[in-house]
Amino acid sequence: MAMKLSQERSKSGFTLVEMIVTIGIIIMVAGFIAPAVSAIFQDRRIENAASVIVTAFNEARNSAVTKKQEHSVVFLKSGIRLYAHPKGKKEGGFIGGLRSLNVGDSDHITYEVLSSDTSVEEMPVELQSQREEKRTEHWKPGREDIVIKLRKDGTIDFGKLDDIPSYRFQSDPPTGGDLILHQKGSRAACYIDIRPTGRVVSKVGEEGS
């Protein structure tokens, strides 16, 4: 009877070889899955950055229309900020803090505004490279800074910027956008169409596709 119980226990357990084989299979499967999961998280990172930009434009547009006051979305090297232009006796100024497009302090995401020939000298002094820790008189010009203004009716004042032809953005995959987000170490890019009506839409694709 005791021998029979011992045999049943040995049959119900795993041998060392079986455990090693099982662990090996799990490691192999994980090796195949990991790149796919990593790609998903990378796409999510650039989509989150695009969401920050779209949200900022929506807020600027709503504020411009409801307050009958020009607002701008200001692109700085480290992120974006909203700016309310002076109205009557109101001096105007930045609204809220800097909205980072990156994860932590590393530059995973970079951007470019196409067909931009806005020079630093042509930009209002109060919009040039404003930093949280610096007072107005200490702001310095920065060539990365771009300002896109929304009029009181919510439409875009492109100024020195050129609106790209919509068919380039609408193609699949997209081949152009008013603003393009690039992701470090990846071919993934997010194309953003800033429409004259003030509406902003984004689409993820691959650069050079």
Sine and cosine of phi, psi and omega as CSV:
sin_phi,cos_phi,sin_psi,cos_psi,sin_omega,cos_omega
0.00,0.00,-0.70,0.72,0.01,-1.00
-0.90,0.44,-0.63,0.78,0.01,-1.00
-0.91,0.42,-0.60,0.80,-0.02,-1.00
-0.92,0.40,-0.67,0.74,0.03,-1.00
-0.89,0.45,-0.64,0.77,0.00,-1.00
-0.90,0.44,-0.65,0.76,0.01,-1.00
-0.92,0.40,-0.63,0.78,0.00,-1.00
-0.91,0.42,-0.62,0.78,0.01,-1.00
-0.91,0.41,-0.64,0.77,-0.01,-1.00
-0.93,0.38,-0.52,0.85,0.02,-1.00
-0.96,0.28,-0.55,0.83,-0.08,-1.00
-0.99,0.15,-0.28,0.96,-0.03,-1.00
-1.00,-0.03,-0.01,-1.00,0.04,-1.00
-0.95,-0.33,0.65,-0.76,0.10,-1.00
-0.99,0.15,0.27,-0.96,0.01,-1.00
-0.87,0.48,-0.63,0.78,0.01,-1.00
-0.89,0.45,-0.69,0.73,0.01,-1.00
-0.89,0.46,-0.65,0.76,0.01,-1.00
-0.91,0.43,-0.67,0.74,0.00,-1.00
-0.90,0.44,-0.68,0.73,0.02,-1.00
-0.89,0.46,-0.69,0.73,0.00,-1.00
-0.88,0.47,-0.72,0.70,0.02,-1.00
-0.89,0.45,-0.63,0.78,0.03,-1.00
-0.88,0.48,-0.67,0.74,0.02,-1.00
-0.90,0.44,-0.68,0.73,0.01,-1.00
-0.88,0.48,-0.67,0.75,0.01,-1.00
-0.90,0.43,-0.66,0.75,0.01,-1.00
-0.90,0.44,-0.70,0.71,0.00,-1.00
-0.89,0.45,-0.68,0.74,0.02,-1.00
-0.88,0.48,-0.59,0.81,0.02,-1.00
-0.90,0.44,-0.56,0.83,0.04,-1.00
-0.97,0.23,-0.57,0.82,-0.09,-1.00
-0.98,0.19,-0.58,0.82,-0.11,-0.99
-0.80,0.60,-0.74,0.67,0.00,-1.00
-0.87,0.49,-0.63,0.78,0.00,-1.00
-0.91,0.42,-0.68,0.73,0.02,-1.00
-0.90,0.43,-0.66,0.75,0.02,-1.00
-0.88,0.47,-0.65,0.76,0.01,-1.00
-0.90,0.43,-0.61,0.79,0.02,-1.00
-0.89,0.47,-0.71,0.71,-0.01,-1.00
-0.92,0.40,-0.59,0.81,0.04,-1.00
-0.90,0.43,-0.70,0.72,0.05,-1.00
-0.88,0.48,-0.63,0.78,0.01,-1.00
-0.90,0.44,-0.60,0.80,-0.01,-1.00
-0.89,0.46,-0.72,0.69,-0.03,-1.00
-0.96,0.28,-0.51,0.86,0.08,-1.00
-0.92,0.38,-0.61,0.79,0.04,-1.00
-0.90,0.44,-0.65,0.76,0.03,-1.00
-0.89,0.45,-0.67,0.74,0.04,-1.00
-0.90,0.44,-0.61,0.79,0.01,-1.00
-0.89,0.46,-0.61,0.79,0.05,-1.00
-0.87,0.49,-0.68,0.73,-0.03,-1.00
-0.93,0.37,-0.72,0.70,-0.01,-1.00
-0.88,0.48,-0.68,0.73,0.01,-1.00
-0.89,0.47,-0.67,0.75,0.00,-1.00
-0.88,0.47,-0.68,0.73,0.02,-1.00
-0.91,0.41,-0.64,0.77,0.03,-1.00
-0.89,0.46,-0.68,0.74,0.02,-1.00
-0.91,0.42,-0.68,0.74,0.01,-1.00
-0.89,0.45,-0.66,0.75,0.00,-1.00
-0.91,0.42,-0.73,0.69,0.00,-1.00
-0.88,0.47,-0.66,0.75,0.00,-1.00
-0.92,0.39,-0.64,0.76,0.00,-1.00
-0.88,0.47,-0.66,0.75,-0.05,-1.00
-0.96,0.28,-0.74,0.68,-0.09,-1.00
-0.95,0.31,-0.57,0.82,-0.04,-1.00
-0.99,-0.13,-0.04,1.00,-0.05,-1.00
0.76,0.64,0.75,0.66,-0.08,-1.00
-0.61,-0.79,0.74,-0.68,-0.01,-1.00
-0.90,0.44,0.67,-0.74,0.07,-1.00
-0.78,-0.62,0.41,-0.91,0.03,-1.00
-0.75,-0.66,0.51,-0.86,0.20,-0.98
-0.98,-0.19,0.88,-0.48,-0.10,-0.99
-0.96,-0.28,0.85,-0.53,0.01,-1.00
-0.99,-0.10,0.91,-0.41,0.07,-1.00
-0.96,-0.28,0.19,-0.98,-0.03,-1.00
-0.87,0.49,-0.59,0.81,-0.09,-1.00
-0.99,-0.12,0.02,1.00,0.01,-1.00
0.41,-0.91,-0.35,-0.94,-0.03,-1.00
-0.79,-0.62,0.43,-0.90,0.05,-1.00
-0.65,-0.76,0.40,-0.92,0.09,-1.00
-0.99,-0.13,0.61,-0.79,-0.02,-1.00
-0.74,-0.68,0.77,-0.63,0.08,-1.00
-0.99,-0.12,0.84,-0.54,-0.01,-1.00
-0.96,0.27,0.43,-0.90,0.00,-1.00
-0.83,0.56,0.60,-0.80,0.04,-1.00
-0.61,-0.79,0.90,-0.44,-0.02,-1.00
0.87,0.50,-0.84,-0.54,0.02,-1.00
-1.00,0.08,-0.15,0.99,0.02,-1.00
-0.98,0.20,0.79,-0.61,-0.03,-1.00
-0.96,0.29,-0.39,0.92,-0.08,-1.00
0.98,0.18,0.01,-1.00,0.01,-1.00
0.43,-0.91,0.01,-1.00,-0.02,-1.00
-0.95,0.31,0.57,-0.82,-0.01,-1.00
-0.94,-0.35,0.88,-0.48,0.02,-1.00
0.95,0.32,-0.13,-0.99,-0.07,-1.00
-0.99,-0.11,-0.09,-1.00,0.03,-1.00
-0.95,0.33,0.71,-0.71,0.02,-1.00
-0.96,-0.27,0.96,-0.29,-0.07,-1.00
-0.96,0.27,0.59,-0.81,0.07,-1.00
-0.99,-0.16,-0.04,1.00,-0.10,-1.00
-0.92,-0.39,0.17,-0.98,0.04,-1.00
-1.00,-0.09,0.88,-0.47,-0.03,-1.00
0.91,0.41,-0.65,-0.76,-0.03,-1.00
-0.98,-0.21,0.07,1.00,-0.05,-1.00
-1.00,-0.05,0.53,-0.85,-0.05,-1.00
-1.00,0.02,0.96,0.29,0.05,-1.00
-0.96,0.27,-0.56,0.83,-0.09,-1.00
-0.90,-0.44,0.76,-0.65,0.14,-0.99
-0.83,-0.55,0.28,-0.96,-0.03,-1.00
-0.66,-0.75,0.35,-0.94,0.12,-0.99
-0.62,-0.78,0.70,-0.71,0.09,-1.00
-0.99,-0.17,0.90,-0.43,-0.13,-0.99
-0.95,0.30,0.44,-0.90,0.07,-1.00
0.83,0.56,0.56,0.83,0.00,-1.00
-1.00,-0.06,0.83,-0.56,0.10,-1.00
-0.82,-0.58,0.44,0.90,0.05,-1.00
-0.96,0.29,0.85,-0.52,0.01,-1.00
-1.00,-0.03,0.37,-0.93,0.00,-1.00
-0.86,0.51,-0.62,0.79,-0.07,-1.00
-0.91,0.42,-0.44,0.90,-0.05,-1.00
-1.00,0.09,-0.19,0.98,-0.04,-1.00
-1.00,0.04,0.58,-0.81,0.06,-1.00
-0.84,0.55,0.64,-0.76,-0.06,-1.00
-0.84,0.55,-0.62,0.78,-0.08,-1.00
-0.95,0.31,-0.11,0.99,0.01,-1.00
-0.96,-0.26,0.09,1.00,-0.13,-0.99
-0.99,-0.13,0.94,-0.33,0.11,-0.99
0.76,0.65,0.74,0.68,0.07,-1.00
-0.93,0.37,0.70,-0.71,0.03,-1.00
-0.83,-0.56,0.51,-0.86,-0.09,-1.00
-0.81,0.59,-0.65,0.76,-0.15,-0.99
-1.00,0.05,-0.03,1.00,-0.09,-1.00
-0.93,-0.36,0.61,-0.80,0.05,-1.00
-0.98,0.19,0.20,-0.98,-0.07,-1.00
-0.81,0.59,-0.69,0.73,-0.06,-1.00
-0.95,0.32,-0.15,0.99,-0.01,-1.00
-0.97,-0.25,0.06,1.00,0.01,-1.00
-0.93,0.37,0.64,-0.77,-0.04,-1.00
-0.89,-0.46,0.53,-0.85,0.05,-1.00
-0.90,0.43,0.55,-0.83,0.07,-1.00
-0.63,-0.78,0.72,-0.69,-0.08,-1.00
-0.96,0.27,-0.19,0.98,0.02,-1.00
-0.99,0.13,-0.22,0.98,-0.15,-0.99
-0.98,0.19,0.77,-0.64,0.04,-1.00
-0.75,-0.66,0.65,-0.76,0.00,-1.00
-0.87,-0.49,0.79,-0.61,0.09,-1.00
-0.87,-0.49,0.89,-0.46,-0.14,-0.99
-0.99,-0.11,0.62,-0.79,0.12,-0.99
-0.93,-0.37,0.80,-0.61,-0.01,-1.00
-0.95,0.30,0.07,-1.00,-0.06,-1.00
-0.90,0.44,-0.41,0.91,0.02,-1.00
-1.00,-0.02,0.08,1.00,0.06,-1.00
1.00,-0.01,-0.06,1.00,0.01,-1.00
-0.99,0.13,0.33,-0.94,-0.07,-1.00
-1.00,0.04,0.73,-0.69,0.17,-0.99
-0.98,-0.19,1.00,-0.07,-0.08,-1.00
-0.92,0.39,-0.43,0.90,0.02,-1.00
0.86,0.51,-0.88,-0.48,-0.01,-1.00
-0.99,0.14,-0.09,1.00,0.00,-1.00
-1.00,0.05,0.50,-0.87,0.04,-1.00
-0.96,-0.28,0.79,-0.62,0.08,-1.00
-0.96,0.27,0.80,-0.60,-0.04,-1.00
-0.96,0.29,0.45,-0.89,0.09,-1.00
-0.86,0.50,0.72,-0.70,-0.11,-0.99
-0.90,0.44,-0.48,0.88,-0.06,-1.00
-0.90,0.43,-0.44,0.90,0.02,-1.00
-0.94,0.34,-0.58,0.81,0.03,-1.00
-0.97,0.23,-0.61,0.79,-0.11,-0.99
-0.98,0.22,-0.23,0.97,0.02,-1.00
-0.91,0.41,0.38,-0.93,-0.04,-1.00
-0.82,-0.57,0.94,-0.33,0.00,1.00
-0.96,0.28,0.34,-0.94,0.00,-1.00
-0.91,0.42,0.55,-0.84,0.01,-1.00
-0.90,-0.44,0.04,1.00,0.00,-1.00
-0.20,-0.98,0.31,-0.95,0.05,-1.00
-0.26,-0.97,0.36,-0.93,0.06,-1.00
-0.91,0.41,-0.49,0.87,0.02,-1.00
-0.65,-0.76,0.73,-0.68,-0.01,-1.00
-0.83,-0.55,0.80,-0.60,0.07,-1.00
-1.00,-0.10,0.74,-0.67,0.03,-1.00
-0.93,-0.38,0.54,-0.84,-0.02,-1.00
-0.90,-0.44,0.80,-0.60,-0.04,-1.00
-0.88,0.48,0.74,-0.67,0.06,-1.00
0.96,0.29,0.31,0.95,-0.03,-1.00
-0.52,-0.86,0.45,-0.89,0.09,-1.00
-1.00,0.08,-0.07,1.00,-0.01,-1.00
-0.91,0.41,0.68,-0.74,0.05,-1.00
-0.62,-0.78,0.47,-0.88,0.06,-1.00
-0.88,-0.47,0.86,-0.51,-0.02,-1.00
-0.99,-0.10,0.77,-0.64,-0.06,-1.00
-0.87,-0.48,0.79,-0.61,0.01,-1.00
-0.97,-0.23,0.91,-0.41,0.05,-1.00
-0.99,-0.14,0.97,-0.25,-0.11,-0.99
-0.99,0.11,0.49,-0.87,-0.02,-1.00
-0.83,0.55,-0.42,0.91,0.00,-1.00
-0.97,0.26,-0.15,0.99,-0.03,-1.00
0.99,-0.14,-0.14,0.99,0.05,-1.00
-0.98,0.21,0.59,-0.81,-0.03,-1.00
-0.76,-0.65,0.76,-0.65,0.03,-1.00
-0.75,-0.67,0.43,-0.90,-0.05,-1.00
-0.75,-0.66,0.39,-0.92,0.00,-1.00
-0.48,-0.87,0.77,-0.64,-0.01,-1.00
-1.00,0.01,0.66,-0.75,0.04,-1.00
-0.48,-0.88,-0.28,-0.96,0.05,-1.00
-0.89,-0.46,0.65,-0.76,0.02,-1.00
-0.94,0.34,0.66,-0.75,0.05,-1.00
0.98,0.22,0.19,0.98,-0.01,-1.00
-1.00,0.04,0.00,0.00,0.00,0.00
